Amino acid sequence: MAWLSSVLCMRVLLGAIPAAAADVPEAALAPIAEAVMRDIAAGSLPGAVVVVGHEGRIVYRRAFGHRSLAPRATPMTVDTIFDLASLTKPIATATAVMQLVEEGRLRLDDPVAKYWPEFAAQGKERITVRDLLTHFSGLRPDLDLSRSWSGYETTIARVVSEKPISARGTTFRYSDVGFLALGELVRRMSGLPLDDYCARRVFAPLGMTETRFRPPTALRARIAPTAYRRGEPLRGVVHDPTAARAGGVAGHAGLFSTADDLARFAEMLLEGGALNGARILEPETVTRMTTPQTPPGTRALRGLGWDIDSPYAARGDLFPVGSFGHTGFTGTSVWIDPSSTSYVILLASSVEPSGRAAVRVLRNELATIVAGALGVAGTSPAVVAQASAPPREASVRSGLEVLAARDFAPLRGMRIGLITNHSGVDPLGRRTIDLLQRAAGVELAAVFSPEHGLNGDADEKVASGTEPDTGLPLYSLYGAVTRPTDAMLEGLDALVFDIQDAGARFYTYITTLGYALEAAARKGLAFYVLDRPNPIGADRVEGPILDPGLESFTGYFSLPVRHGMTVGELARLFDGEKGLGARLTVVPMAGYRRGMWYDETGLPWVDPSPNLRSLTASTLYPGVALAEGANVSVGRGTATPFELIGAPWIDGKALAAYLTSRRIPGVRFEAAEFRPSDDRYRDRRCHGVRIVLTDRRALDSPALGVEILGALWRLHPDRFEIDRTLSLVGSRAVLEAIRHGRDPRAIVQAWREPLARFGRLRAKYLLY
């Protein structure tokens, strides 16, 4: 076929893929032309460009029909430039946002108002960056177009004045307003308008030379018109009315491009965020953007900017849930399937000349044709398949939910001090603070916060003040003091503790639990713990036990690194073994089993602290953090803390090779370079390894930590400051054994008997 030779030449031109056709029968893709020409004949669209990629090659690239019909008919060409409409959202805006997340300048679960204080107006103070990216912000679909306005600043002022129409995190509502806000976040956090930022950081590195906002007049002859004004075709001026009023650059619409440029972008995603040596996103970021990020129990599955399985999806009948893509109102769509390393791009201007966008059926038909031609059978990665199953209720109810179901009856008649942070929420996102304040007969009198503050986003000492929503006193237990003082406890009848722990001995929330329990016992106050899961399983006890005399804020009690207990069980142990005599009540979870990982509980994930951003990071944390006291970076200030370890002086390739040779179960190692934007070695290039979790059940994370310490000491004895790891390792004997070159496997064997003794002690306090 004539188009096939064009395909091969074009791939050489793109420079992304070898100039050889993938093994896809031409006849299998022939129905594409039939479907497109049928819709052209029916008047649904004047013309289209279709590009299909598979296994690193373009296997179909063809133009159909006309670019425009008036004032004269112009044939469609494969280099036609289209108004991408809402494809702007994932390709420009979400990509820019996630680059800023990687650099540590934004965090997904931070309120937008943290970076843009004015956004908090009209009840938007709790809407997060993630809420906007997934369309669960509660904002309405578009700004009110019944009144005229113009200019970017005026448009953003209207976004500020918007009021949510539903609670954040509860309802999928596709919102241009949310992506307008994200575009403004990019401008505020990068110092560049969205168009300039994307041109420099996304399009130029990828060689997307014909992708831009507000294309110049010189290109307009190649632009497919979308509408007519005073009889003249609208070319190069955004079709979306809100984006047009904003001046043509907006987070939700305004981008123009060609099918070939979009093929480059699709290849970049399939290659894990890089193309031809230009890295746009880290592989982990691509995974996060393109796997479900929506709240549990919701039928609409969205990634971060990308669609997976919502009412707008265009995956057809065969591409699996696990593929992803997006559509645009003007008649554009991209659908990408990692399982078959393929994509299908449809660019049309279906709003010209009728103003109707009638390509939904065609989009899905093309996806089905392509998937069938490639032999895609509808399978998907198991984790995504599970996410696509019909929503079910959480199998576990936290202590908060159990107590709320009893209308907080045990607390009636009491003045309460609540120790909590951002993790103290129910599955609907309602804060323990608000539920207690509304509880009949309960007087919430004060709030206490642990390390990282009430919002869980501070990496420094936090001052006391006033809780902003309730006006209650807010006492920081990670500021001037770390223990509740008598003045803070004056007039209280009870303390309630509701914070999500991480499952490691040195996580300071459990020290705050211990200190508060001591204070309550001293004052004779009742103490309630609203229990929550151990996110990495409460059935595993691993690692060295803290030596006597090494107690500190990161080591409250002689626990192993991985203690295998919930916060409620720890409170019982602290009270019993320290003889505190506290008036302790633990409100247990319902439906919880010890062996559950957090993602098996059905409860929504909340980052416990700024640098534990996933269950993967939490699983690696009890091992990688053992090295944190020394002169190394563990990835703080990157997108994947505790999945990296490095320093300017480390030989990353040698470290990766050595750790690989150790055959550590459950992980593999890749040489890596990274530049932290915060913490140790800020803005300096670090060499080291990326730790890839392959089997969480096989991993002994403290054993991994000892392997890392041993490797660094073996490879860099003159540079690695091993003595500084003692406070987190917690065992003088372990550190001495590493220093003397003892095999880490032998070190792990040596702590088996102490762990068995701790296991017998632990058993007295278990609830599940």
VENSUL-V86295 format. One line per field, one symbol per residue. ss: DSSP state (A for helix, B for strand, O for the rest). A space follows every 10 residues. Layout:
# VENSUL-V86295
ss: ???
This chain:
# VENSUL-V86295
ss: OAAAAAAAAA AAAAOOOOOO OOOOOAAAAO AAAAAAAAAA AOOOOOBBBB BBBBOOBBBB BBBBBBBBOO OOOBBOOOOO BBBOOOAAAA AAAAAAAAAA AAOOOOOOOO BAAAOOAAAA AAAOOOOBAA AAAAOOOOOO OOOOOOOOOO OAAAAAAAAA AOOOOOOOOO OOOOOAAAAA AAAAAAAAAA OOOAAAAAAA AAAAAAOOOO OBBOOOAAAA AABOOOOBBO OBBOOOOOOO AAAAAOOOOO OOOOBBBOAA AAAAAAAAAA OOOBBOOBBO OOAAAAAAAA OOOOOOOOOO BBOOOOBBBO OOOOOOOOOO OOOBBBBBOO OBBBBBBAAA OBBBBBBBOO OOOOOOOOOA AAAAAAAAAA AAAOOOOOOO OAAAAAAAOO OOOOOOBOAA AAAAAOOOAA AOOOBBBBBB OOOOBOOOOO BAAAAAAAOO OOBBBBBBBO OOOOOOOOOO OOOOBBOOOO OOBBBBOOOO OOOOOAAAAO OOOBBBBBOO OOOBOOOOAA AAAAAAAAAA AAAOOBBBBB OOOOOOOOOO OBBBBOOOOO OBOOBOOOOB BBOOOOAAAA AAAAAAAAOO OOBBBBBOOB OOOOOOOAAA OOOOOOOOBO OBOOAAAAAA AAAAAAAOOO OOBOOOOOOO OOOBBBBOOO OAAAAAAAAA AOOOOOBBBB BBBBBOOOOO OOOOBBBBBB BBBOOOOOOO AAAAAAAAAA AAAAAOOOOO OAAAAAAAAO OAAAAAAAAO OOOAAAAAAA OAAAAAAAAA AAAOOOOO
